[in-house]
Amino acid sequence: QVQLVESGGGKVQAGGSLRISCTASGSIFTMGWYRQAPGKQRELVATMTATGNTNYADSVKGRFTISRDNTKKTVYLQMNSLKPEDTAVYYCYARYLSQEDYWGQGTQVTVSS
């Protein structure tokens, strides 16, 4: 049974930091994060392959850092210099070696001005 379990969301002031985590199971190739703000479409935040290739949205480059622990099957997103525009539900994403995609339940990140 595939489960993606997110943690670490919360509320911070603008300029602050949060680190969110997602732990999965199975044979995963790509892990990462998408987010969806009210009234907006879901968008890619950052992904990382099992071989270390990363992909970031332009809006978070230089502020967010994705990392993963392949042994723990956990992906992290360190979010620094947070802006109110970063407020969204952040969804963990995993693409398995089978090429199946799975999503976590989402964790709320709220950045106040």
Backbone as XML, in Angstrom:
<?xml version="1.0"?>
<chain id="A" units="angstrom">
  <residue number="1" name="GLN">
    <atom name="N" x="0.859" y="-1.179" z="0.000"/>
    <atom name="CA" x="0.000" y="0.000" z="0.000"/>
    <atom name="C" x="0.894" y="1.227" z="0.000"/>
  </residue>
  <residue number="2" name="VAL">
    <atom name="N" x="0.732" y="2.079" z="-0.978"/>
    <atom name="CA" x="1.526" y="3.288" z="-1.086"/>
    <atom name="C" x="0.941" y="4.362" z="-0.187"/>
  </residue>
  <residue number="3" name="GLN">
    <atom name="N" x="1.793" y="4.912" z="0.666"/>
    <atom name="CA" x="1.392" y="6.015" z="1.523"/>
    <atom name="C" x="2.486" y="7.064" z="1.527"/>
  </residue>
  <residue number="4" name="LEU">
    <atom name="N" x="2.103" y="8.305" z="1.352"/>
    <atom name="CA" x="3.003" y="9.435" z="1.471"/>
    <atom name="C" x="2.530" y="10.257" z="2.658"/>
  </residue>
  <residue number="5" name="VAL">
    <atom name="N" x="3.369" y="10.368" z="3.667"/>
    <atom name="CA" x="2.989" y="11.010" z="4.911"/>
    <atom name="C" x="3.800" y="12.278" z="5.084"/>
  </residue>
  <residue number="6" name="GLU">
    <atom name="N" x="3.117" y="13.407" z="5.081"/>
    <atom name="CA" x="3.754" y="14.708" z="5.189"/>
    <atom name="C" x="3.716" y="15.211" z="6.620"/>
  </residue>
  <residue number="7" name="SER">
    <atom name="N" x="4.688" y="16.028" z="6.953"/>
    <atom name="CA" x="4.719" y="16.669" z="8.253"/>
    <atom name="C" x="5.509" y="17.962" z="8.148"/>
  </residue>
  <residue number="8" name="GLY">
    <atom name="N" x="5.339" y="18.823" z="9.131"/>
    <atom name="CA" x="6.155" y="20.013" z="9.236"/>
    <atom name="C" x="5.518" y="21.305" z="8.791"/>
  </residue>
  <residue number="9" name="GLY">
    <atom name="N" x="4.309" y="21.241" z="8.297"/>
    <atom name="CA" x="3.642" y="22.474" z="7.925"/>
    <atom name="C" x="3.302" y="23.303" z="9.144"/>
  </residue>
  <residue number="10" name="GLY">
    <atom name="N" x="2.927" y="24.535" z="8.890"/>
    <atom name="CA" x="2.577" y="25.411" z="9.990"/>
    <atom name="C" x="2.504" y="26.845" z="9.554"/>
  </residue>
  <residue number="11" name="LYS">
    <atom name="N" x="2.532" y="27.720" z="10.540"/>
    <atom name="CA" x="2.432" y="29.156" z="10.314"/>
    <atom name="C" x="3.732" y="29.839" z="10.712"/>
  </residue>
  <residue number="12" name="VAL">
    <atom name="N" x="4.179" y="30.736" z="9.851"/>
    <atom name="CA" x="5.372" y="31.518" z="10.134"/>
    <atom name="C" x="5.164" y="32.944" z="9.654"/>
  </residue>
  <residue number="13" name="GLN">
    <atom name="N" x="5.975" y="33.827" z="10.195"/>
    <atom name="CA" x="5.996" y="35.197" z="9.721"/>
    <atom name="C" x="6.813" y="35.294" z="8.444"/>
  </residue>
  <residue number="14" name="ALA">
    <atom name="N" x="6.487" y="36.266" z="7.632"/>
    <atom name="CA" x="7.275" y="36.516" z="6.434"/>
    <atom name="C" x="8.747" y="36.661" z="6.797"/>
  </residue>
  <residue number="15" name="GLY">
    <atom name="N" x="9.584" y="36.043" z="5.989"/>
    <atom name="CA" x="11.007" y="36.032" z="6.255"/>
    <atom name="C" x="11.472" y="34.849" z="7.069"/>
  </residue>
  <residue number="16" name="GLY">
    <atom name="N" x="10.539" y="34.106" z="7.612"/>
    <atom name="CA" x="10.881" y="32.963" z="8.420"/>
    <atom name="C" x="11.130" y="31.722" z="7.597"/>
  </residue>
  <residue number="17" name="SER">
    <atom name="N" x="11.294" y="30.617" z="8.301"/>
    <atom name="CA" x="11.639" y="29.360" z="7.662"/>
    <atom name="C" x="10.776" y="28.225" z="8.186"/>
  </residue>
  <residue number="18" name="LEU">
    <atom name="N" x="10.590" y="27.250" z="7.343"/>
    <atom name="CA" x="9.943" y="26.001" z="7.703"/>
    <atom name="C" x="10.644" y="24.876" z="6.972"/>
  </residue>
  <residue number="19" name="ARG">
    <atom name="N" x="10.579" y="23.708" z="7.556"/>
    <atom name="CA" x="11.048" y="22.508" z="6.888"/>
    <atom name="C" x="9.934" y="21.475" z="6.915"/>
  </residue>
  <residue number="20" name="ILE">
    <atom name="N" x="9.533" y="21.044" z="5.751"/>
    <atom name="CA" x="8.498" y="20.036" z="5.658"/>
    <atom name="C" x="9.108" y="18.739" z="5.156"/>
  </residue>
  <residue number="21" name="SER">
    <atom name="N" x="8.489" y="17.652" z="5.544"/>
    <atom name="CA" x="9.020" y="16.337" z="5.249"/>
    <atom name="C" x="7.926" y="15.437" z="4.715"/>
  </residue>
  <residue number="22" name="CYS">
    <atom name="N" x="8.336" y="14.456" z="3.965"/>
    <atom name="CA" x="7.418" y="13.451" z="3.464"/>
    <atom name="C" x="8.124" y="12.114" z="3.445"/>
  </residue>
  <residue number="23" name="THR">
    <atom name="N" x="7.505" y="11.144" z="4.056"/>
    <atom name="CA" x="8.042" y="9.796" z="4.084"/>
    <atom name="C" x="7.138" y="8.879" z="3.286"/>
  </residue>
  <residue number="24" name="ALA">
    <atom name="N" x="7.748" y="8.114" z="2.430"/>
    <atom name="CA" x="7.008" y="7.237" z="1.545"/>
    <atom name="C" x="7.464" y="5.796" z="1.717"/>
  </residue>
  <residue number="25" name="SER">
    <atom name="N" x="6.888" y="4.937" z="0.924"/>
    <atom name="CA" x="7.266" y="3.538" z="0.906"/>
    <atom name="C" x="7.380" y="3.089" z="-0.543"/>
  </residue>
  <residue number="26" name="GLY">
    <atom name="N" x="8.131" y="2.038" z="-0.739"/>
    <atom name="CA" x="8.250" y="1.481" z="-2.072"/>
    <atom name="C" x="9.489" y="1.938" z="-2.811"/>
  </residue>
  <residue number="27" name="SER">
    <atom name="N" x="9.536" y="1.612" z="-4.069"/>
    <atom name="CA" x="10.679" y="1.911" z="-4.929"/>
    <atom name="C" x="10.397" y="3.183" z="-5.707"/>
  </residue>
  <residue number="28" name="ILE">
    <atom name="N" x="10.983" y="4.270" z="-5.230"/>
    <atom name="CA" x="10.669" y="5.600" z="-5.713"/>
    <atom name="C" x="11.796" y="6.145" z="-6.570"/>
  </residue>
  <residue number="29" name="PHE">
    <atom name="N" x="11.438" y="6.749" z="-7.673"/>
    <atom name="CA" x="12.438" y="7.416" z="-8.486"/>
    <atom name="C" x="12.473" y="8.916" z="-8.205"/>
  </residue>
  <residue number="30" name="THR">
    <atom name="N" x="11.353" y="9.573" z="-8.377"/>
    <atom name="CA" x="11.276" y="11.009" z="-8.152"/>
    <atom name="C" x="10.415" y="11.308" z="-6.936"/>
  </residue>
  <residue number="31" name="MET">
    <atom name="N" x="10.915" y="12.176" z="-6.075"/>
    <atom name="CA" x="10.129" y="12.692" z="-4.971"/>
    <atom name="C" x="10.179" y="14.205" z="-5.013"/>
  </residue>
  <residue number="32" name="GLY">
    <atom name="N" x="9.144" y="14.815" z="-4.500"/>
    <atom name="CA" x="9.161" y="16.260" z="-4.474"/>
    <atom name="C" x="7.892" y="16.850" z="-3.923"/>
  </residue>
  <residue number="33" name="TRP">
    <atom name="N" x="7.723" y="18.115" z="-4.243"/>
    <atom name="CA" x="6.645" y="18.897" z="-3.672"/>
    <atom name="C" x="5.959" y="19.734" z="-4.726"/>
  </residue>
  <residue number="34" name="TYR">
    <atom name="N" x="4.660" y="19.757" z="-4.651"/>
    <atom name="CA" x="3.830" y="20.685" z="-5.380"/>
    <atom name="C" x="3.025" y="21.476" z="-4.372"/>
  </residue>
  <residue number="35" name="ARG">
    <atom name="N" x="2.466" y="22.577" z="-4.809"/>
    <atom name="CA" x="1.643" y="23.358" z="-3.903"/>
    <atom name="C" x="0.452" y="23.930" z="-4.650"/>
  </residue>
  <residue number="36" name="GLN">
    <atom name="N" x="-0.577" y="24.207" z="-3.886"/>
    <atom name="CA" x="-1.765" y="24.807" z="-4.445"/>
    <atom name="C" x="-2.283" y="25.868" z="-3.488"/>
  </residue>
  <residue number="37" name="ALA">
    <atom name="N" x="-2.317" y="27.086" z="-3.972"/>
    <atom name="CA" x="-2.860" y="28.195" z="-3.215"/>
    <atom name="C" x="-4.320" y="28.399" z="-3.598"/>
  </residue>
  <residue number="38" name="PRO">
    <atom name="N" x="-5.087" y="29.023" z="-2.720"/>
    <atom name="CA" x="-6.494" y="29.260" z="-3.047"/>
    <atom name="C" x="-6.651" y="30.018" z="-4.359"/>
  </residue>
  <residue number="39" name="GLY">
    <atom name="N" x="-7.515" y="29.509" z="-5.206"/>
    <atom name="CA" x="-7.776" y="30.160" z="-6.469"/>
    <atom name="C" x="-6.735" y="29.945" z="-7.539"/>
  </residue>
  <residue number="40" name="LYS">
    <atom name="N" x="-5.742" y="29.129" z="-7.260"/>
    <atom name="CA" x="-4.680" y="28.882" z="-8.223"/>
    <atom name="C" x="-4.554" y="27.401" z="-8.515"/>
  </residue>
  <residue number="41" name="GLN">
    <atom name="N" x="-3.945" y="27.115" z="-9.644"/>
    <atom name="CA" x="-3.686" y="25.737" z="-10.009"/>
    <atom name="C" x="-2.510" y="25.184" z="-9.213"/>
  </residue>
  <residue number="42" name="ARG">
    <atom name="N" x="-2.497" y="23.892" z="-9.074"/>
    <atom name="CA" x="-1.364" y="23.238" z="-8.445"/>
    <atom name="C" x="-0.113" y="23.467" z="-9.282"/>
  </residue>
  <residue number="43" name="GLU">
    <atom name="N" x="0.983" y="23.755" z="-8.623"/>
    <atom name="CA" x="2.218" y="24.033" z="-9.329"/>
    <atom name="C" x="3.377" y="23.279" z="-8.704"/>
  </residue>
  <residue number="44" name="LEU">
    <atom name="N" x="4.337" y="22.984" z="-9.537"/>
    <atom name="CA" x="5.554" y="22.355" z="-9.059"/>
    <atom name="C" x="6.329" y="23.319" z="-8.178"/>
  </residue>
  <residue number="45" name="VAL">
    <atom name="N" x="6.842" y="22.807" z="-7.081"/>
    <atom name="CA" x="7.746" y="23.563" z="-6.227"/>
    <atom name="C" x="9.173" y="23.078" z="-6.437"/>
  </residue>
  <residue number="46" name="ALA">
    <atom name="N" x="9.390" y="21.811" z="-6.190"/>
    <atom name="CA" x="10.716" y="21.230" z="-6.354"/>
    <atom name="C" x="10.602" y="19.724" z="-6.402"/>
  </residue>
  <residue number="47" name="THR">
    <atom name="N" x="11.445" y="19.108" z="-7.198"/>
    <atom name="CA" x="11.537" y="17.657" z="-7.231"/>
    <atom name="C" x="12.995" y="17.244" z="-7.239"/>
  </residue>
  <residue number="48" name="MET">
    <atom name="N" x="13.218" y="16.017" z="-6.845"/>
    <atom name="CA" x="14.549" y="15.440" z="-6.879"/>
    <atom name="C" x="14.441" y="13.976" z="-7.264"/>
  </residue>
  <residue number="49" name="THR">
    <atom name="N" x="15.287" y="13.567" z="-8.187"/>
    <atom name="CA" x="15.325" y="12.174" z="-8.573"/>
    <atom name="C" x="16.205" y="11.391" z="-7.614"/>
  </residue>
  <residue number="50" name="ALA">
    <atom name="N" x="16.119" y="10.083" z="-7.719"/>
    <atom name="CA" x="16.939" y="9.226" z="-6.884"/>
    <atom name="C" x="18.422" y="9.406" z="-7.163"/>
  </residue>
  <residue number="51" name="THR">
    <atom name="N" x="18.746" y="9.906" z="-8.340"/>
    <atom name="CA" x="20.131" y="10.128" z="-8.714"/>
    <atom name="C" x="20.610" y="11.542" z="-8.431"/>
  </residue>
  <residue number="52" name="GLY">
    <atom name="N" x="19.744" y="12.369" z="-7.836"/>
    <atom name="CA" x="20.181" y="13.666" z="-7.367"/>
    <atom name="C" x="19.852" y="14.850" z="-8.248"/>
  </residue>
  <residue number="53" name="ASN">
    <atom name="N" x="19.194" y="14.636" z="-9.343"/>
    <atom name="CA" x="18.803" y="15.754" z="-10.194"/>
    <atom name="C" x="17.633" y="16.494" z="-9.570"/>
  </residue>
  <residue number="54" name="THR">
    <atom name="N" x="17.725" y="17.808" z="-9.552"/>
    <atom name="CA" x="16.692" y="18.631" z="-8.944"/>
    <atom name="C" x="16.040" y="19.538" z="-9.965"/>
  </residue>
  <residue number="55" name="ASN">
    <atom name="N" x="14.832" y="19.912" z="-9.648"/>
    <atom name="CA" x="14.077" y="20.835" z="-10.473"/>
    <atom name="C" x="13.307" y="21.754" z="-9.534"/>
  </residue>
  <residue number="56" name="TYR">
    <atom name="N" x="13.464" y="23.058" z="-9.716"/>
    <atom name="CA" x="12.815" y="24.039" z="-8.867"/>
    <atom name="C" x="11.971" y="24.984" z="-9.690"/>
  </residue>
  <residue number="57" name="ALA">
    <atom name="N" x="10.877" y="25.402" z="-9.110"/>
    <atom name="CA" x="10.142" y="26.509" z="-9.684"/>
    <atom name="C" x="10.980" y="27.771" z="-9.579"/>
  </residue>
  <residue number="58" name="ASP">
    <atom name="N" x="10.885" y="28.618" z="-10.583"/>
    <atom name="CA" x="11.659" y="29.851" z="-10.556"/>
    <atom name="C" x="11.343" y="30.700" z="-9.325"/>
  </residue>
  <residue number="59" name="SER">
    <atom name="N" x="10.118" y="30.644" z="-8.868"/>
    <atom name="CA" x="9.696" y="31.473" z="-7.759"/>
    <atom name="C" x="10.330" y="31.090" z="-6.429"/>
  </residue>
  <residue number="60" name="VAL">
    <atom name="N" x="10.896" y="29.895" z="-6.348"/>
    <atom name="CA" x="11.478" y="29.448" z="-5.084"/>
    <atom name="C" x="12.980" y="29.245" z="-5.163"/>
  </residue>
  <residue number="61" name="LYS">
    <atom name="N" x="13.558" y="29.381" z="-6.329"/>
    <atom name="CA" x="14.999" y="29.203" z="-6.461"/>
    <atom name="C" x="15.743" y="30.182" z="-5.566"/>
  </residue>
  <residue number="62" name="GLY">
    <atom name="N" x="16.728" y="29.666" z="-4.883"/>
    <atom name="CA" x="17.504" y="30.488" z="-3.973"/>
    <atom name="C" x="16.918" y="30.596" z="-2.589"/>
  </residue>
  <residue number="63" name="ARG">
    <atom name="N" x="15.682" y="30.174" z="-2.416"/>
    <atom name="CA" x="15.035" y="30.234" z="-1.114"/>
    <atom name="C" x="14.707" y="28.852" z="-0.560"/>
  </residue>
  <residue number="64" name="PHE">
    <atom name="N" x="14.312" y="27.954" z="-1.440"/>
    <atom name="CA" x="13.928" y="26.608" z="-1.027"/>
    <atom name="C" x="15.005" y="25.620" z="-1.448"/>
  </residue>
  <residue number="65" name="THR">
    <atom name="N" x="15.195" y="24.611" z="-0.649"/>
    <atom name="CA" x="16.137" y="23.560" z="-0.962"/>
    <atom name="C" x="15.486" y="22.209" z="-0.732"/>
  </residue>
  <residue number="66" name="ILE">
    <atom name="N" x="15.507" y="21.380" z="-1.754"/>
    <atom name="CA" x="14.976" y="20.038" z="-1.622"/>
    <atom name="C" x="16.115" y="19.067" z="-1.349"/>
  </residue>
  <residue number="67" name="SER">
    <atom name="N" x="15.845" y="18.103" z="-0.521"/>
    <atom name="CA" x="16.806" y="17.054" z="-0.249"/>
    <atom name="C" x="16.044" y="15.769" z="0.017"/>
  </residue>
  <residue number="68" name="ARG">
    <atom name="N" x="16.748" y="14.662" z="-0.048"/>
    <atom name="CA" x="16.085" y="13.404" z="0.238"/>
    <atom name="C" x="17.056" y="12.415" z="0.830"/>
  </residue>
  <residue number="69" name="ASP">
    <atom name="N" x="16.503" y="11.555" z="1.627"/>
    <atom name="CA" x="17.228" y="10.465" z="2.237"/>
    <atom name="C" x="16.650" y="9.195" z="1.634"/>
  </residue>
  <residue number="70" name="ASN">
    <atom name="N" x="17.398" y="8.586" z="0.750"/>
    <atom name="CA" x="16.874" y="7.426" z="0.044"/>
    <atom name="C" x="16.711" y="6.211" z="0.950"/>
  </residue>
  <residue number="71" name="THR">
    <atom name="N" x="17.522" y="6.151" z="2.000"/>
    <atom name="CA" x="17.379" y="5.054" z="2.934"/>
    <atom name="C" x="16.073" y="5.165" z="3.707"/>
  </residue>
  <residue number="72" name="LYS">
    <atom name="N" x="15.777" y="6.378" z="4.164"/>
    <atom name="CA" x="14.542" y="6.616" z="4.895"/>
    <atom name="C" x="13.349" y="6.821" z="3.976"/>
  </residue>
  <residue number="73" name="LYS">
    <atom name="N" x="13.618" y="6.942" z="2.688"/>
    <atom name="CA" x="12.576" y="7.225" z="1.702"/>
    <atom name="C" x="11.810" y="8.478" z="2.097"/>
  </residue>
  <residue number="74" name="THR">
    <atom name="N" x="12.568" y="9.489" z="2.457"/>
    <atom name="CA" x="12.012" y="10.741" z="2.918"/>
    <atom name="C" x="12.554" y="11.888" z="2.085"/>
  </residue>
  <residue number="75" name="VAL">
    <atom name="N" x="11.675" y="12.789" z="1.729"/>
    <atom name="CA" x="12.066" y="13.998" z="1.030"/>
    <atom name="C" x="11.775" y="15.184" z="1.933"/>
  </residue>
  <residue number="76" name="TYR">
    <atom name="N" x="12.663" y="16.170" z="1.894"/>
    <atom name="CA" x="12.541" y="17.355" z="2.713"/>
    <atom name="C" x="12.499" y="18.588" z="1.830"/>
  </residue>
  <residue number="77" name="LEU">
    <atom name="N" x="11.830" y="19.579" z="2.311"/>
    <atom name="CA" x="11.868" y="20.877" z="1.661"/>
    <atom name="C" x="12.164" y="21.924" z="2.715"/>
  </residue>
  <residue number="78" name="GLN">
    <atom name="N" x="13.360" y="22.481" z="2.651"/>
    <atom name="CA" x="13.736" y="23.574" z="3.525"/>
    <atom name="C" x="13.314" y="24.868" z="2.857"/>
  </residue>
  <residue number="79" name="MET">
    <atom name="N" x="12.452" y="25.601" z="3.515"/>
    <atom name="CA" x="11.896" y="26.819" z="2.963"/>
    <atom name="C" x="12.379" y="27.994" z="3.789"/>
  </residue>
  <residue number="80" name="ASN">
    <atom name="N" x="13.182" y="28.833" z="3.181"/>
    <atom name="CA" x="13.714" y="30.016" z="3.829"/>
    <atom name="C" x="13.162" y="31.268" z="3.167"/>
  </residue>
  <residue number="81" name="SER">
    <atom name="N" x="13.296" y="32.370" z="3.872"/>
    <atom name="CA" x="12.841" y="33.660" z="3.356"/>
    <atom name="C" x="11.421" y="33.570" z="2.830"/>
  </residue>
  <residue number="82" name="LEU">
    <atom name="N" x="10.579" y="32.977" z="3.625"/>
    <atom name="CA" x="9.210" y="32.739" z="3.184"/>
    <atom name="C" x="8.456" y="34.035" z="2.973"/>
  </residue>
  <residue number="83" name="LYS">
    <atom name="N" x="7.620" y="34.001" z="1.977"/>
    <atom name="CA" x="6.805" y="35.142" z="1.602"/>
    <atom name="C" x="5.337" y="34.776" z="1.732"/>
  </residue>
  <residue number="84" name="PRO">
    <atom name="N" x="4.482" y="35.758" z="1.924"/>
    <atom name="CA" x="3.052" y="35.446" z="1.955"/>
    <atom name="C" x="2.579" y="34.698" z="0.713"/>
  </residue>
  <residue number="85" name="GLU">
    <atom name="N" x="3.215" y="34.957" z="-0.420"/>
    <atom name="CA" x="2.852" y="34.274" z="-1.652"/>
    <atom name="C" x="3.138" y="32.778" z="-1.613"/>
  </residue>
  <residue number="86" name="ASP">
    <atom name="N" x="3.930" y="32.348" z="-0.651"/>
    <atom name="CA" x="4.218" y="30.930" z="-0.496"/>
    <atom name="C" x="3.102" y="30.183" z="0.224"/>
  </residue>
  <residue number="87" name="THR">
    <atom name="N" x="2.154" y="30.906" z="0.756"/>
    <atom name="CA" x="1.049" y="30.274" z="1.461"/>
    <atom name="C" x="0.290" y="29.351" z="0.523"/>
  </residue>
  <residue number="88" name="ALA">
    <atom name="N" x="0.182" y="28.106" z="0.915"/>
    <atom name="CA" x="-0.467" y="27.107" z="0.078"/>
    <atom name="C" x="-0.530" y="25.798" z="0.840"/>
  </residue>
  <residue number="89" name="VAL">
    <atom name="N" x="-1.265" y="24.873" z="0.277"/>
    <atom name="CA" x="-1.173" y="23.494" z="0.705"/>
    <atom name="C" x="-0.069" y="22.847" z="-0.105"/>
  </residue>
  <residue number="90" name="TYR">
    <atom name="N" x="0.878" y="22.263" z="0.578"/>
    <atom name="CA" x="2.013" y="21.621" z="-0.067"/>
    <atom name="C" x="1.782" y="20.120" z="-0.093"/>
  </residue>
  <residue number="91" name="TYR">
    <atom name="N" x="1.877" y="19.566" z="-1.278"/>
    <atom name="CA" x="1.605" y="18.156" z="-1.486"/>
    <atom name="C" x="2.877" y="17.405" z="-1.835"/>
  </residue>
  <residue number="92" name="CYS">
    <atom name="N" x="3.123" y="16.369" z="-1.111"/>
    <atom name="CA" x="4.224" y="15.488" z="-1.441"/>
    <atom name="C" x="3.878" y="14.680" z="-2.686"/>
  </residue>
  <residue number="93" name="TYR">
    <atom name="N" x="4.882" y="14.473" z="-3.508"/>
    <atom name="CA" x="4.714" y="13.765" z="-4.768"/>
    <atom name="C" x="5.788" y="12.692" z="-4.887"/>
  </residue>
  <residue number="94" name="ALA">
    <atom name="N" x="5.395" y="11.562" z="-5.396"/>
    <atom name="CA" x="6.362" y="10.509" z="-5.653"/>
    <atom name="C" x="6.024" y="9.807" z="-6.947"/>
  </residue>
  <residue number="95" name="ARG">
    <atom name="N" x="7.039" y="9.643" z="-7.766"/>
    <atom name="CA" x="6.913" y="8.819" z="-8.952"/>
    <atom name="C" x="7.743" y="7.567" z="-8.720"/>
  </residue>
  <residue number="96" name="TYR">
    <atom name="N" x="7.095" y="6.457" z="-8.837"/>
    <atom name="CA" x="7.743" y="5.193" z="-8.556"/>
    <atom name="C" x="8.457" y="4.642" z="-9.778"/>
  </residue>
  <residue number="97" name="LEU">
    <atom name="N" x="9.287" y="3.656" z="-9.533"/>
    <atom name="CA" x="10.005" y="3.033" z="-10.636"/>
    <atom name="C" x="9.049" y="2.408" z="-11.638"/>
  </residue>
  <residue number="98" name="SER">
    <atom name="N" x="7.880" y="2.072" z="-11.177"/>
    <atom name="CA" x="6.833" y="1.573" z="-12.051"/>
    <atom name="C" x="6.219" y="2.666" z="-12.916"/>
  </residue>
  <residue number="99" name="GLN">
    <atom name="N" x="6.626" y="3.903" z="-12.690"/>
    <atom name="CA" x="6.119" y="5.102" z="-13.344"/>
    <atom name="C" x="4.724" y="5.490" z="-12.877"/>
  </residue>
  <residue number="100" name="GLU">
    <atom name="N" x="4.304" y="4.929" z="-11.769"/>
    <atom name="CA" x="3.060" y="5.359" z="-11.149"/>
    <atom name="C" x="3.312" y="6.577" z="-10.264"/>
  </residue>
  <residue number="101" name="ASP">
    <atom name="N" x="2.370" y="7.487" z="-10.252"/>
    <atom name="CA" x="2.458" y="8.704" z="-9.455"/>
    <atom name="C" x="1.521" y="8.633" z="-8.259"/>
  </residue>
  <residue number="102" name="TYR">
    <atom name="N" x="2.003" y="9.135" z="-7.118"/>
    <atom name="CA" x="1.202" y="9.164" z="-5.909"/>
    <atom name="C" x="1.378" y="10.501" z="-5.218"/>
  </residue>
  <residue number="103" name="TRP">
    <atom name="N" x="0.372" y="10.848" z="-4.437"/>
    <atom name="CA" x="0.325" y="12.134" z="-3.759"/>
    <atom name="C" x="0.023" y="11.972" z="-2.293"/>
  </residue>
  <residue number="104" name="GLY">
    <atom name="N" x="0.606" y="12.834" z="-1.496"/>
    <atom name="CA" x="0.256" y="12.904" z="-0.093"/>
    <atom name="C" x="-1.027" y="13.673" z="0.117"/>
  </residue>
  <residue number="105" name="GLN">
    <atom name="N" x="-1.422" y="13.764" z="1.367"/>
    <atom name="CA" x="-2.680" y="14.426" z="1.701"/>
    <atom name="C" x="-2.561" y="15.938" z="1.736"/>
  </residue>
  <residue number="106" name="GLY">
    <atom name="N" x="-1.357" y="16.434" z="1.765"/>
    <atom name="CA" x="-1.100" y="17.860" z="1.812"/>
    <atom name="C" x="-0.864" y="18.364" z="3.217"/>
  </residue>
  <residue number="107" name="THR">
    <atom name="N" x="-0.009" y="19.361" z="3.323"/>
    <atom name="CA" x="0.233" y="20.027" z="4.588"/>
    <atom name="C" x="0.181" y="21.530" z="4.360"/>
  </residue>
  <residue number="108" name="GLN">
    <atom name="N" x="-0.495" y="22.213" z="5.248"/>
    <atom name="CA" x="-0.713" y="23.647" z="5.082"/>
    <atom name="C" x="0.512" y="24.430" z="5.525"/>
  </residue>
  <residue number="109" name="VAL">
    <atom name="N" x="0.936" y="25.338" z="4.674"/>
    <atom name="CA" x="1.970" y="26.304" z="5.009"/>
    <atom name="C" x="1.354" y="27.687" z="4.881"/>
  </residue>
  <residue number="110" name="THR">
    <atom name="N" x="1.386" y="28.427" z="5.969"/>
    <atom name="CA" x="0.815" y="29.758" z="5.992"/>
    <atom name="C" x="1.886" y="30.755" z="6.398"/>
  </residue>
  <residue number="111" name="VAL">
    <atom name="N" x="2.063" y="31.761" z="5.573"/>
    <atom name="CA" x="3.067" y="32.792" z="5.823"/>
    <atom name="C" x="2.340" y="34.114" z="5.981"/>
  </residue>
  <residue number="112" name="SER">
    <atom name="N" x="2.464" y="34.708" z="7.136"/>
    <atom name="CA" x="1.784" y="35.952" z="7.422"/>
    <atom name="C" x="2.721" y="37.136" z="7.235"/>
  </residue>
  <residue number="113" name="SER">
    <atom name="N" x="2.155" y="38.250" z="6.844"/>
    <atom name="CA" x="2.943" y="39.447" z="6.628"/>
    <atom name="C" x="3.131" y="40.223" z="7.909"/>
  </residue>
</chain>
